[in-house]
């Protein structure tokens, strides 16, 4: 419920805010280009963050046999 309220509040504000940023003559184009560019960048943000973070300790770097992890071998 709280997410719905916060989401609705944000979506009620940004169209009016963006509309005031542009002159009437270019308002539609300005809003469309600005929002779609922002959505495209935000959509790839996870990919960019993963590339920057690199390979962490918790990721496997191959099979269990290569890394030496897994159940101990019985004698």
PDB file with one MODEL, atoms N, CA, C and O in Angstrom:
MODEL        1
ATOM      1  N   UNK A   1       0.819  -1.190   0.000  1.00  0.00           N
ATOM      2  CA  UNK A   1       0.000   0.000   0.000  1.00  0.00           C
ATOM      3  C   UNK A   1       0.865   1.257   0.000  1.00  0.00           C
ATOM      4  O   UNK A   1       0.589   2.214  -0.723  1.00  0.00           O
ATOM      5  N   UNK A   2       1.912   1.241   0.817  1.00  0.00           N
ATOM      6  CA  UNK A   2       2.788   2.412   0.883  1.00  0.00           C
ATOM      7  C   UNK A   2       3.493   2.626  -0.445  1.00  0.00           C
ATOM      8  O   UNK A   2       3.677   3.766  -0.871  1.00  0.00           O
ATOM      9  N   UNK A   3       3.887   1.549  -1.103  1.00  0.00           N
ATOM     10  CA  UNK A   3       4.538   1.678  -2.405  1.00  0.00           C
ATOM     11  C   UNK A   3       3.594   2.339  -3.409  1.00  0.00           C
ATOM     12  O   UNK A   3       4.017   3.193  -4.188  1.00  0.00           O
ATOM     13  N   UNK A   4       2.342   1.954  -3.393  1.00  0.00           N
ATOM     14  CA  UNK A   4       1.367   2.547  -4.299  1.00  0.00           C
ATOM     15  C   UNK A   4       1.200   4.034  -4.076  1.00  0.00           C
ATOM     16  O   UNK A   4       1.060   4.796  -5.034  1.00  0.00           O
ATOM     17  N   UNK A   5       1.213   4.454  -2.828  1.00  0.00           N
ATOM     18  CA  UNK A   5       1.071   5.882  -2.508  1.00  0.00           C
ATOM     19  C   UNK A   5       2.291   6.657  -2.988  1.00  0.00           C
ATOM     20  O   UNK A   5       2.160   7.716  -3.603  1.00  0.00           O
ATOM     21  N   UNK A   6       3.482   6.124  -2.704  1.00  0.00           N
ATOM     22  CA  UNK A   6       4.712   6.811  -3.107  1.00  0.00           C
ATOM     23  C   UNK A   6       4.830   6.842  -4.629  1.00  0.00           C
ATOM     24  O   UNK A   6       5.203   7.863  -5.206  1.00  0.00           O
ATOM     25  N   UNK A   7       4.515   5.737  -5.268  1.00  0.00           N
ATOM     26  CA  UNK A   7       4.581   5.665  -6.734  1.00  0.00           C
ATOM     27  C   UNK A   7       3.593   6.656  -7.368  1.00  0.00           C
ATOM     28  O   UNK A   7       3.933   7.345  -8.330  1.00  0.00           O
ATOM     29  N   UNK A   8       2.407   6.720  -6.842  1.00  0.00           N
ATOM     30  CA  UNK A   8       1.405   7.650  -7.372  1.00  0.00           C
ATOM     31  C   UNK A   8       1.814   9.099  -7.147  1.00  0.00           C
ATOM     32  O   UNK A   8       1.582   9.952  -8.004  1.00  0.00           O
ATOM     33  N   UNK A   9       2.416   9.380  -6.009  1.00  0.00           N
ATOM     34  CA  UNK A   9       2.844  10.745  -5.725  1.00  0.00           C
ATOM     35  C   UNK A   9       3.929  11.188  -6.712  1.00  0.00           C
ATOM     36  O   UNK A   9       3.889  12.308  -7.221  1.00  0.00           O
ATOM     37  N   UNK A  10       4.889  10.313  -6.978  1.00  0.00           N
ATOM     38  CA  UNK A  10       5.957  10.666  -7.914  1.00  0.00           C
ATOM     39  C   UNK A  10       5.418  10.825  -9.334  1.00  0.00           C
ATOM     40  O   UNK A  10       5.806  11.753 -10.043  1.00  0.00           O
ATOM     41  N   UNK A  11       4.537   9.936  -9.749  1.00  0.00           N
ATOM     42  CA  UNK A  11       3.995  10.013 -11.102  1.00  0.00           C
ATOM     43  C   UNK A  11       3.000  11.156 -11.270  1.00  0.00           C
ATOM     44  O   UNK A  11       2.665  11.517 -12.399  1.00  0.00           O
ATOM     45  N   UNK A  12       2.534  11.716 -10.196  1.00  0.00           N
ATOM     46  CA  UNK A  12       1.667  12.882 -10.287  1.00  0.00           C
ATOM     47  C   UNK A  12       2.450  14.179 -10.398  1.00  0.00           C
ATOM     48  O   UNK A  12       1.920  15.192 -10.855  1.00  0.00           O
ATOM     49  N   UNK A  13       3.722  14.150  -9.978  1.00  0.00           N
ATOM     50  CA  UNK A  13       4.533  15.368  -9.945  1.00  0.00           C
ATOM     51  C   UNK A  13       5.366  15.551 -11.206  1.00  0.00           C
ATOM     52  O   UNK A  13       5.410  16.652 -11.753  1.00  0.00           O
ATOM     53  N   UNK A  14       6.034  14.491 -11.684  1.00  0.00           N
ATOM     54  CA  UNK A  14       7.014  14.700 -12.749  1.00  0.00           C
ATOM     55  C   UNK A  14       6.420  15.219 -14.061  1.00  0.00           C
ATOM     56  O   UNK A  14       7.094  16.013 -14.719  1.00  0.00           O
ATOM     57  N   UNK A  15       5.218  14.838 -14.495  1.00  0.00           N
ATOM     58  CA  UNK A  15       4.720  15.422 -15.753  1.00  0.00           C
ATOM     59  C   UNK A  15       4.525  16.939 -15.669  1.00  0.00           C
ATOM     60  O   UNK A  15       4.819  17.666 -16.617  1.00  0.00           O
ATOM     61  N   UNK A  16       4.038  17.390 -14.548  1.00  0.00           N
ATOM     62  CA  UNK A  16       3.853  18.840 -14.390  1.00  0.00           C
ATOM     63  C   UNK A  16       5.198  19.553 -14.305  1.00  0.00           C
ATOM     64  O   UNK A  16       5.367  20.642 -14.853  1.00  0.00           O
ATOM     65  N   UNK A  17       6.147  18.937 -13.618  1.00  0.00           N
ATOM     66  CA  UNK A  17       7.479  19.531 -13.477  1.00  0.00           C
ATOM     67  C   UNK A  17       8.179  19.621 -14.830  1.00  0.00           C
ATOM     68  O   UNK A  17       8.725  20.670 -15.174  1.00  0.00           O
ATOM     69  N   UNK A  18       8.170  18.548 -15.591  1.00  0.00           N
ATOM     70  CA  UNK A  18       8.798  18.558 -16.913  1.00  0.00           C
ATOM     71  C   UNK A  18       8.087  19.514 -17.858  1.00  0.00           C
ATOM     72  O   UNK A  18       8.735  20.183 -18.662  1.00  0.00           O
ATOM     73  N   UNK A  19       6.790  19.587 -17.775  1.00  0.00           N
ATOM     74  CA  UNK A  19       6.047  20.492 -18.643  1.00  0.00           C
ATOM     75  C   UNK A  19       6.427  21.942 -18.452  1.00  0.00           C
ATOM     76  O   UNK A  19       6.423  22.717 -19.408  1.00  0.00           O
ATOM     77  N   UNK A  20       6.755  22.321 -17.226  1.00  0.00           N
ATOM     78  CA  UNK A  20       7.145  23.702 -16.945  1.00  0.00           C
ATOM     79  C   UNK A  20       8.571  24.009 -17.354  1.00  0.00           C
ATOM     80  O   UNK A  20       8.958  25.176 -17.405  1.00  0.00           O
ATOM     81  N   UNK A  21       9.359  22.988 -17.647  1.00  0.00           N
ATOM     82  CA  UNK A  21      10.757  23.203 -18.013  1.00  0.00           C
ATOM     83  C   UNK A  21      10.925  23.658 -19.462  1.00  0.00           C
ATOM     84  O   UNK A  21      11.969  24.210 -19.812  1.00  0.00           O
ATOM     85  N   UNK A  22       9.933  23.439 -20.299  1.00  0.00           N
ATOM     86  CA  UNK A  22      10.049  23.733 -21.722  1.00  0.00           C
ATOM     87  C   UNK A  22       9.026  24.781 -22.149  1.00  0.00           C
ATOM     88  O   UNK A  22       7.954  24.912 -21.559  1.00  0.00           O
ATOM     89  N   UNK A  23       9.386  25.507 -23.174  1.00  0.00           N
ATOM     90  CA  UNK A  23       8.460  26.483 -23.757  1.00  0.00           C
ATOM     91  C   UNK A  23       7.317  25.728 -24.439  1.00  0.00           C
ATOM     92  O   UNK A  23       7.455  24.553 -24.779  1.00  0.00           O
ATOM     93  N   UNK A  24       6.208  26.400 -24.632  1.00  0.00           N
ATOM     94  CA  UNK A  24       5.032  25.751 -25.214  1.00  0.00           C
ATOM     95  C   UNK A  24       5.321  25.170 -26.587  1.00  0.00           C
ATOM     96  O   UNK A  24       4.800  24.109 -26.931  1.00  0.00           O
ATOM     97  N   UNK A  25       6.145  25.852 -27.377  1.00  0.00           N
ATOM     98  CA  UNK A  25       6.428  25.409 -28.736  1.00  0.00           C
ATOM     99  C   UNK A  25       7.151  24.067 -28.790  1.00  0.00           C
ATOM    100  O   UNK A  25       6.934  23.303 -29.730  1.00  0.00           O
ATOM    101  N   UNK A  26       7.999  23.755 -27.819  1.00  0.00           N
ATOM    102  CA  UNK A  26       8.794  22.521 -27.833  1.00  0.00           C
ATOM    103  C   UNK A  26       8.470  21.601 -26.656  1.00  0.00           C
ATOM    104  O   UNK A  26       9.218  20.667 -26.368  1.00  0.00           O
ATOM    105  N   UNK A  27       7.378  21.863 -25.995  1.00  0.00           N
ATOM    106  CA  UNK A  27       7.059  21.118 -24.778  1.00  0.00           C
ATOM    107  C   UNK A  27       6.894  19.617 -25.013  1.00  0.00           C
ATOM    108  O   UNK A  27       7.435  18.817 -24.249  1.00  0.00           O
ATOM    109  N   UNK A  28       6.175  19.228 -26.029  1.00  0.00           N
ATOM    110  CA  UNK A  28       5.940  17.813 -26.288  1.00  0.00           C
ATOM    111  C   UNK A  28       7.240  17.090 -26.620  1.00  0.00           C
ATOM    112  O   UNK A  28       7.522  16.024 -26.072  1.00  0.00           O
ATOM    113  N   UNK A  29       8.019  17.666 -27.509  1.00  0.00           N
ATOM    114  CA  UNK A  29       9.296  17.047 -27.880  1.00  0.00           C
ATOM    115  C   UNK A  29      10.258  17.009 -26.697  1.00  0.00           C
ATOM    116  O   UNK A  29      10.927  16.000 -26.472  1.00  0.00           O
ATOM    117  N   UNK A  30      10.327  18.077 -25.958  1.00  0.00           N
ATOM    118  CA  UNK A  30      11.227  18.124 -24.808  1.00  0.00           C
ATOM    119  C   UNK A  30      10.888  17.084 -23.762  1.00  0.00           C
ATOM    120  O   UNK A  30      11.773  16.414 -23.230  1.00  0.00           O
ATOM    121  N   UNK A  31       9.619  16.950 -23.471  1.00  0.00           N
ATOM    122  CA  UNK A  31       9.210  15.943 -22.486  1.00  0.00           C
ATOM    123  C   UNK A  31       9.453  14.533 -23.000  1.00  0.00           C
ATOM    124  O   UNK A  31       9.925  13.675 -22.254  1.00  0.00           O
ATOM    125  N   UNK A  32       9.136  14.285 -24.271  1.00  0.00           N
ATOM    126  CA  UNK A  32       9.281  12.942 -24.828  1.00  0.00           C
ATOM    127  C   UNK A  32      10.741  12.523 -24.889  1.00  0.00           C
ATOM    128  O   UNK A  32      11.093  11.419 -24.474  1.00  0.00           O
ATOM    129  N   UNK A  33      11.588  13.402 -25.405  1.00  0.00           N
ATOM    130  CA  UNK A  33      13.006  13.057 -25.527  1.00  0.00           C
ATOM    131  C   UNK A  33      13.638  12.907 -24.143  1.00  0.00           C
ATOM    132  O   UNK A  33      14.408  11.976 -23.905  1.00  0.00           O
ATOM    133  N   UNK A  34      13.315  13.813 -23.248  1.00  0.00           N
ATOM    134  CA  UNK A  34      13.890  13.758 -21.902  1.00  0.00           C
ATOM    135  C   UNK A  34      13.491  12.515 -21.130  1.00  0.00           C
ATOM    136  O   UNK A  34      14.343  11.848 -20.544  1.00  0.00           O
ATOM    137  N   UNK A  35      12.211  12.200 -21.123  1.00  0.00           N
ATOM    138  CA  UNK A  35      11.774  11.036 -20.343  1.00  0.00           C
ATOM    139  C   UNK A  35      12.236   9.729 -20.972  1.00  0.00           C
ATOM    140  O   UNK A  35      12.658   8.823 -20.252  1.00  0.00           O
ATOM    141  N   UNK A  36      12.170   9.608 -22.275  1.00  0.00           N
ATOM    142  CA  UNK A  36      12.572   8.347 -22.908  1.00  0.00           C
ATOM    143  C   UNK A  36      14.072   8.113 -22.804  1.00  0.00           C
ATOM    144  O   UNK A  36      14.508   6.972 -22.650  1.00  0.00           O
ATOM    145  N   UNK A  37      14.857   9.163 -22.886  1.00  0.00           N
ATOM    146  CA  UNK A  37      16.300   9.014 -22.685  1.00  0.00           C
ATOM    147  C   UNK A  37      16.595   8.581 -21.258  1.00  0.00           C
ATOM    148  O   UNK A  37      17.436   7.712 -21.026  1.00  0.00           O
ATOM    149  N   UNK A  38      15.905   9.184 -20.312  1.00  0.00           N
ATOM    150  CA  UNK A  38      16.090   8.791 -18.919  1.00  0.00           C
ATOM    151  C   UNK A  38      15.674   7.365 -18.650  1.00  0.00           C
ATOM    152  O   UNK A  38      16.352   6.652 -17.910  1.00  0.00           O
ATOM    153  N   UNK A  39      14.573   6.934 -19.233  1.00  0.00           N
ATOM    154  CA  UNK A  39      14.126   5.545 -19.057  1.00  0.00           C
ATOM    155  C   UNK A  39      15.112   4.571 -19.676  1.00  0.00           C
ATOM    156  O   UNK A  39      15.365   3.511 -19.103  1.00  0.00           O
ATOM    157  N   UNK A  40      15.677   4.904 -20.836  1.00  0.00           N
ATOM    158  CA  UNK A  40      16.644   4.023 -21.491  1.00  0.00           C
ATOM    159  C   UNK A  40      17.914   3.888 -20.658  1.00  0.00           C
ATOM    160  O   UNK A  40      18.445   2.788 -20.510  1.00  0.00           O
ATOM    161  N   UNK A  41      18.399   4.989 -20.120  1.00  0.00           N
ATOM    162  CA  UNK A  41      19.600   4.945 -19.275  1.00  0.00           C
ATOM    163  C   UNK A  41      19.318   4.155 -18.005  1.00  0.00           C
ATOM    164  O   UNK A  41      20.144   3.346 -17.582  1.00  0.00           O
ATOM    165  N   UNK A  42      18.174   4.378 -17.401  1.00  0.00           N
ATOM    166  CA  UNK A  42      17.827   3.654 -16.171  1.00  0.00           C
ATOM    167  C   UNK A  42      17.649   2.161 -16.437  1.00  0.00           C
ATOM    168  O   UNK A  42      17.944   1.341 -15.567  1.00  0.00           O
ATOM    169  N   UNK A  43      17.178   1.804 -17.607  1.00  0.00           N
ATOM    170  CA  UNK A  43      16.998   0.402 -17.928  1.00  0.00           C
ATOM    171  C   UNK A  43      18.312  -0.352 -18.005  1.00  0.00           C
ATOM    172  O   UNK A  43      18.367  -1.537 -17.674  1.00  0.00           O
ATOM    173  N   UNK A  44      19.374   0.320 -18.439  1.00  0.00           N
ATOM    174  CA  UNK A  44      20.687  -0.316 -18.538  1.00  0.00           C
ATOM    175  C   UNK A  44      21.540  -0.098 -17.296  1.00  0.00           C
ATOM    176  O   UNK A  44      22.688  -0.542 -17.265  1.00  0.00           O
ATOM    177  N   UNK A  45      21.024   0.564 -16.285  1.00  0.00           N
ATOM    178  CA  UNK A  45      21.813   0.872 -15.093  1.00  0.00           C
ATOM    179  C   UNK A  45      22.305  -0.387 -14.391  1.00  0.00           C
ATOM    180  O   UNK A  45      23.424  -0.406 -13.879  1.00  0.00           O
ATOM    181  N   UNK A  46      21.501  -1.422 -14.357  1.00  0.00           N
ATOM    182  CA  UNK A  46      21.907  -2.669 -13.702  1.00  0.00           C
ATOM    183  C   UNK A  46      23.084  -3.294 -14.444  1.00  0.00           C
ATOM    184  O   UNK A  46      24.020  -3.790 -13.818  1.00  0.00           O
ATOM    185  N   UNK A  47      23.042  -3.272 -15.761  1.00  0.00           N
ATOM    186  CA  UNK A  47      24.139  -3.819 -16.557  1.00  0.00           C
ATOM    187  C   UNK A  47      25.415  -3.029 -16.330  1.00  0.00           C
ATOM    188  O   UNK A  47      26.488  -3.613 -16.175  1.00  0.00           O
ATOM    189  N   UNK A  48      25.311  -1.708 -16.309  1.00  0.00           N
ATOM    190  CA  UNK A  48      26.487  -0.883 -16.078  1.00  0.00           C
ATOM    191  C   UNK A  48      27.058  -1.123 -14.687  1.00  0.00           C
ATOM    192  O   UNK A  48      28.275  -1.214 -14.524  1.00  0.00           O
ATOM    193  N   UNK A  49      26.196  -1.227 -13.689  1.00  0.00           N
ATOM    194  CA  UNK A  49      26.656  -1.461 -12.323  1.00  0.00           C
ATOM    195  C   UNK A  49      27.346  -2.812 -12.200  1.00  0.00           C
ATOM    196  O   UNK A  49      28.358  -2.924 -11.508  1.00  0.00           O
ATOM    197  N   UNK A  50      26.824  -3.828 -12.853  1.00  0.00           N
ATOM    198  CA  UNK A  50      27.446  -5.145 -12.803  1.00  0.00           C
ATOM    199  C   UNK A  50      28.816  -5.127 -13.468  1.00  0.00           C
ATOM    200  O   UNK A  50      29.739  -5.784 -12.987  1.00  0.00           O
ATOM    201  N   UNK A  51      28.963  -4.396 -14.551  1.00  0.00           N
ATOM    202  CA  UNK A  51      30.255  -4.306 -15.223  1.00  0.00           C
ATOM    203  C   UNK A  51      31.270  -3.548 -14.369  1.00  0.00           C
ATOM    204  O   UNK A  51      32.448  -3.904 -14.342  1.00  0.00           O
ATOM    205  N   UNK A  52      30.821  -2.514 -13.677  1.00  0.00           N
ATOM    206  CA  UNK A  52      31.719  -1.741 -12.826  1.00  0.00           C
ATOM    207  C   UNK A  52      32.140  -2.557 -11.610  1.00  0.00           C
ATOM    208  O   UNK A  52      33.305  -2.529 -11.213  1.00  0.00           O
ATOM    209  N   UNK A  53      31.201  -3.277 -11.025  1.00  0.00           N
ATOM    210  CA  UNK A  53      31.486  -4.052  -9.820  1.00  0.00           C
ATOM    211  C   UNK A  53      32.436  -5.208 -10.119  1.00  0.00           C
ATOM    212  O   UNK A  53      33.250  -5.574  -9.272  1.00  0.00           O
ATOM    213  N   UNK A  54      32.340  -5.775 -11.292  1.00  0.00           N
ATOM    214  CA  UNK A  54      33.219  -6.881 -11.641  1.00  0.00           C
ATOM    215  C   UNK A  54      32.764  -8.180 -10.999  1.00  0.00           C
ATOM    216  O   UNK A  54      31.637  -8.301 -10.520  1.00  0.00           O
ATOM    217  N   UNK A  55      33.659  -9.133 -11.001  1.00  0.00           N
ATOM    218  CA  UNK A  55      33.357 -10.454 -10.470  1.00  0.00           C
ATOM    219  C   UNK A  55      33.610 -10.461  -8.969  1.00  0.00           C
ATOM    220  O   UNK A  55      34.720 -10.172  -8.522  1.00  0.00           O
ATOM    221  N   UNK A  56      32.597 -10.787  -8.201  1.00  0.00           N
ATOM    222  CA  UNK A  56      32.708 -10.787  -6.746  1.00  0.00           C
ATOM    223  C   UNK A  56      33.162 -12.128  -6.192  1.00  0.00           C
ATOM    224  O   UNK A  56      33.350 -13.091  -6.936  1.00  0.00           O
ATOM    225  N   UNK A  57      33.332 -12.176  -4.895  1.00  0.00           N
ATOM    226  CA  UNK A  57      33.762 -13.411  -4.230  1.00  0.00           C
ATOM    227  C   UNK A  57      32.691 -14.474  -4.258  1.00  0.00           C
ATOM    228  O   UNK A  57      33.010 -15.663  -4.248  1.00  0.00           O
ATOM    229  N   UNK A  58      31.436 -14.085  -4.292  1.00  0.00           N
ATOM    230  CA  UNK A  58      30.346 -15.051  -4.211  1.00  0.00           C
ATOM    231  C   UNK A  58      30.019 -15.695  -5.551  1.00  0.00           C
ATOM    232  O   UNK A  58      29.218 -16.628  -5.599  1.00  0.00           O
ATOM    233  N   UNK A  59      30.606 -15.231  -6.614  1.00  0.00           N
ATOM    234  CA  UNK A  59      30.323 -15.828  -7.914  1.00  0.00           C
ATOM    235  C   UNK A  59      31.272 -16.977  -8.165  1.00  0.00           C
ATOM    236  O   UNK A  59      32.446 -16.925  -7.798  1.00  0.00           O
ATOM    237  N   UNK A  60      30.764 -17.990  -8.780  1.00  0.00           N
ATOM    238  CA  UNK A  60      31.598 -19.137  -9.108  1.00  0.00           C
ATOM    239  C   UNK A  60      32.418 -18.837 -10.351  1.00  0.00           C
ATOM    240  O   UNK A  60      31.938 -18.201 -11.289  1.00  0.00           O
ATOM    241  N   UNK A  61      33.647 -19.297 -10.346  1.00  0.00           N
ATOM    242  CA  UNK A  61      34.517 -19.045 -11.500  1.00  0.00           C
ATOM    243  C   UNK A  61      34.780 -20.331 -12.266  1.00  0.00           C
ATOM    244  O   UNK A  61      35.856 -20.491 -12.842  1.00  0.00           O
ATOM    245  N   UNK A  62      33.848 -21.225 -12.283  1.00  0.00           N
ATOM    246  CA  UNK A  62      34.018 -22.467 -13.012  1.00  0.00           C
ATOM    247  C   UNK A  62      33.296 -23.589 -12.295  1.00  0.00           C
ATOM    248  O   UNK A  62      32.450 -23.351 -11.432  1.00  0.00           O
ATOM    249  N   UNK A  63      33.631 -24.796 -12.655  1.00  0.00           N
ATOM    250  CA  UNK A  63      32.968 -25.929 -12.020  1.00  0.00           C
ATOM    251  C   UNK A  63      33.560 -26.182 -10.638  1.00  0.00           C
ATOM    252  O   UNK A  63      34.588 -25.601 -10.292  1.00  0.00           O
ATOM    253  N   UNK A  64      32.938 -27.022  -9.863  1.00  0.00           N
ATOM    254  CA  UNK A  64      33.435 -27.330  -8.527  1.00  0.00           C
ATOM    255  C   UNK A  64      34.801 -27.993  -8.581  1.00  0.00           C
ATOM    256  O   UNK A  64      35.648 -27.761  -7.719  1.00  0.00           O
ATOM    257  N   UNK A  65      35.004 -28.802  -9.577  1.00  0.00           N
ATOM    258  CA  UNK A  65      36.281 -29.506  -9.684  1.00  0.00           C
ATOM    259  C   UNK A  65      37.422 -28.500  -9.906  1.00  0.00           C
ATOM    260  O   UNK A  65      38.513 -28.681  -9.367  1.00  0.00           O
ATOM    261  N   UNK A  66      37.182 -27.456 -10.686  1.00  0.00           N
ATOM    262  CA  UNK A  66      38.223 -26.468 -10.962  1.00  0.00           C
ATOM    263  C   UNK A  66      38.533 -25.608  -9.743  1.00  0.00           C
ATOM    264  O   UNK A  66      39.690 -25.256  -9.510  1.00  0.00           O
ATOM    265  N   UNK A  67      37.520 -25.270  -8.973  1.00  0.00           N
ATOM    266  CA  UNK A  67      37.729 -24.359  -7.851  1.00  0.00           C
ATOM    267  C   UNK A  67      38.095 -25.083  -6.571  1.00  0.00           C
ATOM    268  O   UNK A  67      38.541 -24.444  -5.618  1.00  0.00           O
ATOM    269  N   UNK A  68      37.925 -26.378  -6.516  1.00  0.00           N
ATOM    270  CA  UNK A  68      38.256 -27.118  -5.308  1.00  0.00           C
ATOM    271  C   UNK A  68      37.158 -27.085  -4.274  1.00  0.00           C
ATOM    272  O   UNK A  68      37.344 -27.619  -3.180  1.00  0.00           O
ATOM    273  N   UNK A  69      36.027 -26.486  -4.566  1.00  0.00           N
ATOM    274  CA  UNK A  69      34.940 -26.456  -3.603  1.00  0.00           C
ATOM    275  C   UNK A  69      34.055 -27.688  -3.792  1.00  0.00           C
ATOM    276  O   UNK A  69      34.199 -28.423  -4.769  1.00  0.00           O
ATOM    277  N   UNK A  70      33.180 -27.894  -2.891  1.00  0.00           N
ATOM    278  CA  UNK A  70      32.285 -29.043  -2.997  1.00  0.00           C
ATOM    279  C   UNK A  70      32.507 -29.980  -1.817  1.00  0.00           C
ATOM    280  O   UNK A  70      33.298 -29.678  -0.924  1.00  0.00           O
ATOM    281  N   UNK A  71      31.826 -31.093  -1.810  1.00  0.00           N
ATOM    282  CA  UNK A  71      31.951 -32.013  -0.680  1.00  0.00           C
ATOM    283  C   UNK A  71      33.343 -32.646  -0.649  1.00  0.00           C
ATOM    284  O   UNK A  71      33.956 -32.873  -1.692  1.00  0.00           O
ATOM    285  N   UNK A  72      33.825 -32.922   0.545  1.00  0.00           N
ATOM    286  CA  UNK A  72      35.156 -33.548   0.643  1.00  0.00           C
ATOM    287  C   UNK A  72      35.128 -34.962   0.085  1.00  0.00           C
ATOM    288  O   UNK A  72      34.108 -35.648   0.152  1.00  0.00           O
ATOM    289  N   UNK A  73      36.245 -35.387  -0.460  1.00  0.00           N
ATOM    290  CA  UNK A  73      36.335 -36.712  -1.015  1.00  0.00           C
ATOM    291  C   UNK A  73      36.632 -37.707   0.094  1.00  0.00           C
ATOM    292  O   UNK A  73      37.400 -37.425   1.013  1.00  0.00           O
ATOM    293  N   UNK A  74      36.016 -38.865  -0.006  1.00  0.00           N
ATOM    294  CA  UNK A  74      36.252 -39.911   0.986  1.00  0.00           C
ATOM    295  C   UNK A  74      37.522 -40.673   0.642  1.00  0.00           C
ATOM    296  O   UNK A  74      37.814 -40.903  -0.531  1.00  0.00           O
ATOM    297  N   UNK A  75      38.289 -41.069   1.679  1.00  0.00           N
ATOM    298  CA  UNK A  75      39.519 -41.825   1.419  1.00  0.00           C
ATOM    299  C   UNK A  75      39.264 -43.250   1.003  1.00  0.00           C
ATOM    300  O   UNK A  75      40.209 -43.999   0.753  1.00  0.00           O
TER     301      UNK A  75
ENDMDL
END
